[in-house]
Amino acid sequence: MLKSIHTRHNDVFLAMLRSSREAQRLRQSDLAIRLGRDQATISKVERGERRLDVIELLAWLRALDVDFSAFMSELNNRLEGLPIPDAMFRARRVARSRRRDPS
């Protein structure tokens, strides 16, 4: 099954995260210190191996002095025109139906 973390949409998001850090001329280890995390966590997020929830994203952007609303608006602009991968939703429906059907 296609996992939502491995989509063109997520690639765009991750590229924006990386470029936001690089625009501040920060290394992953510098951002890690600002966030109170280790460098490996930053690396995993930027490589798409670990997801951020919205609260973590807010903290990440604040650590980079990036406005959350502006970031999301730019993300929306970059994603516009890309088809939404319906496999993401299909996978979720299948998982939900399996939880309901214990057989």
C-alpha positions in Angstrom: 0.0 0.0 0.0 1.1 3.5 -0.7 1.8 5.3 2.6 0.9 9.0 2.7 4.4 9.9 3.8 5.8 8.8 0.4 4.0 11.1 -1.9 4.9 14.0 -4.2 2.9 16.2 -1.7 5.2 15.2 1.1 8.3 15.7 -1.0 7.2 19.3 -1.5 6.6 19.8 2.2 10.0 18.3 3.1 11.8 20.4 0.6 10.2 23.5 2.1 11.3 22.4 5.6 14.8 21.9 4.5 15.0 25.1 2.5 13.6 27.0 5.5 16.4 25.7 7.7 19.0 26.3 5.0 17.8 29.9 4.5 18.7 30.6 8.1 22.1 29.0 7.4 21.5 26.5 10.1 22.8 22.9 10.3 20.6 20.2 11.4 22.4 20.1 14.7 21.7 23.8 15.2 18.0 23.3 14.7 18.1 20.3 17.0 19.5 22.4 19.8 16.8 25.1 19.2 14.1 22.4 19.4 15.7 20.4 22.3 16.0 17.3 20.0 18.9 15.4 18.6 20.2 15.8 15.1 19.1 12.4 14.1 15.4 13.4 14.6 15.9 16.4 12.4 17.5 14.2 9.7 14.7 11.6 9.9 12.0 14.3 9.5 13.9 15.9 6.5 14.3 12.5 4.9 10.6 11.6 5.3 11.3 8.8 7.8 9.4 10.6 10.6 6.4 12.8 10.4 5.6 16.0 12.3 2.3 16.6 13.8 0.9 20.2 13.5 2.2 21.2 17.0 5.7 19.9 16.2 5.5 21.8 12.9 4.6 25.0 14.7 7.6 24.6 17.1 9.8 23.7 14.1 8.8 26.9 12.2 9.1 29.1 15.3 12.6 27.8 15.9 13.4 28.9 12.3 11.5 32.3 12.8 9.1 31.3 9.9 5.5 32.4 10.1 3.3 29.3 10.3 0.5 30.9 8.2 2.9 32.1 5.5 4.5 28.6 5.3 1.1 26.9 5.0 0.0 29.4 2.3 3.2 28.8 0.3 2.8 25.0 0.7 -0.8 25.3 -0.5 0.4 27.3 -3.5 3.1 24.7 -4.4 0.6 21.8 -4.0 -2.0 23.4 -6.1 -2.5 21.5 -9.3 -1.0 18.3 -8.0 -3.6 15.5 -7.9 -4.5 14.3 -4.4 -3.3 10.7 -4.3 -6.5 8.8 -3.6 -4.4 5.8 -2.5 -3.9 7.6 0.8 -7.6 7.6 1.4 -8.1 4.0 0.1 -5.4 2.8 2.5 -7.2 4.4 5.4 -10.6 3.0 4.5 -9.1 -0.5 4.2 -7.4 -0.2 7.6 -10.7 1.0 9.2 -12.7 -1.8 7.6 -10.2 -4.4 8.9 -10.5 -3.0 12.4 -14.3 -3.4 12.2 -14.2 -6.9 10.7 -12.3 -9.1 13.1 -12.3 -12.2 10.7 
